[in-house]
Amino acid sequence: MKAIIDKAIPYVTGVLEPYMQVEYCDGVAISTEMVKDADLLIIRTRTRCNQQLLDGSKVKFIATATIGFDHIDLEYCRLHDITVTTAQGCNAAGVLQWVAAALAMLSKHNGWQPEDMTLGIVGVGHVGSLVEEYARKWGFRILRCDPPRKQREGGDFLPLHEVARKADIITFHTPLDSATHHLVNQELINIIPTHATIINASRGEVADTQALLHCSQTLAIDVWEDEPAINRKLLNKALITTPHIAGYSAQGKANASAAAIRAMAQHFSLPLQEWYPSQVTPIMRRDISWVEMCHTIGRYCNLTGESQMLKTHPEEFEQMRNNYSYREEYF
């Protein structure tokens, strides 16, 4: 068998070599010619898995070491009997800590405390649920919007326009699909109070760049349309700006790599179904007070420095992302 692996996926080098031929390369460089004789791909969001790439290939298994899957044509894969797996939930704690760092920075910048604020969470899945859990303990009033969960479960999920109207901070943690593309548009921004903050750590295309450029709200952005060629005006406008690294913790990356390897091992009946990178120590979740979090989060997630770096060198977006020093999770 032959595997093609995005070389930016950490901890996996040497793992599959005892069982198959392995080729590592840049995700954006994975081509039709390269995958023609490959049996499986282990990729990130930079590889577009569609008819153009996969037609005529032997590929029967794709593992993406990401929570998102909008870079994969699922219908094409279904029709061609190609199994697709994701690493859903792998980086939830990493994104939580990025959001926590953003909240701490906003609190210091604007002089508020959690009990003064209403936090709207749009998308209450793996990440949004963790944000909700910790934000409630810190004292935020919470409003939740998640139409699929509302349909399945009922409960106190609110329509998006109601959350947008009432929230002082609104944070987006949705997948990208036809329902969420440009979910943050001019119509929604007109409802959100001008004093509010919009946080996007989901997918760049969830927010319409042109609408954000003309908004009055404070912006905290980790994901961008047209990455890595991000809009420079939006970059300069936003308060918090990072190069799509909200989930880039050591544990999150280890979880993603483990999910990809384990799924592949299960599919091909290889003895790696319990594999986890030996270089990383999993972290047990723990409670942390708002005061302790604010005093400590900067050691792990320095959004002031990271924002300044991206604003100064936007042309290095992809290098910053690929060479990012993974943060250690600590709660």
C-alpha positions, 0 to 999 in steps of 0.5 A: 500500500501507499500513503500520501501524508501532509508533512505539516501533520505532526508526530506521524513521521515513521509511524506507517513505514513498517506497513506501507510506502509513505510519501510526505509533501506540502498539502497544497502540492498534493497533485493528481499525479501523486495520488494516482497510485496511492491507497490513502491520504492523510491531509489537512484543510490545504488539500482539496479532495475533489474530482479533479484530484481523485479521478483515476486514482486508487485512493479508497481512504481519506483521513483529515487531521482537522475537525472541518471537512469542507475541503473534501467533496463528500458526495464524490467520495461516497459515489466512488466508495472512498471512506472519509474520516475527520478528527472532530473534537480533537482541538476543542480545548485548544480553541477554548483556551484561545477564546479564553485568551480573547475574553481576557484581553477584551476584559482588560481592554474594555474594563468589564467583568464576566458578570457584566456581559452576555456571551452568545455562542453560535454552534454549540458542538465540541468547541461551543459546549466547552466555551459554554461550560467554562464561561458559565462558571466564570459568570457570563450570561449565556445565550445559545444558538444551534439550529441542528441541536434545537431540532434534535433536542429542543431546549433553550436554543435561540434563533440567531437574530435573537442571540445577535440582538442581545449579546455583548460578545458573539462567538462562532463555532460552526462548521462551514456548509451551505447553511453557515456560509456568510452567516455573518453578513450585513443583515446580521451585523445590523442587528448586533449592537455596535458596542459588541464584539464578534469572535470567529474561530470557526471557518473564514467563510462563515463571515463575509469579509466585505460586511466585516470591513464596514462594521462598527463592532470589535473583531477577534478573528482567527480564520479568514476568507481566502487564506493565506491571501487574507484581506489586509484592511480587515487585518488592520481593522480587527483587534485580535488577529491570528493565522488560523491557529486557535486550535493549535495546542500540542494536545489538540494536534496529537489528538488529531494525528491520533484520530487519523492514524487510528481510523486508518488502522481500523480501516486497513486492520493494522495494529495501530488502533490505540496509537497516540504520540509518545511526545505529548502528555494528555491533559485532564480537564480542570476548573479554573477561576476567571481571575486565575485564567486572566493571570495565567493565559498570556503565558500560553496564548499571547494574543497581543504578540501574535496579533502584532506579528500577523499585522506586521508580516501578513505575507507570512500567514502560511509560514506562521501557521505551519511553523507555529509553536504548539501551545500546552493546554493547562485547563 
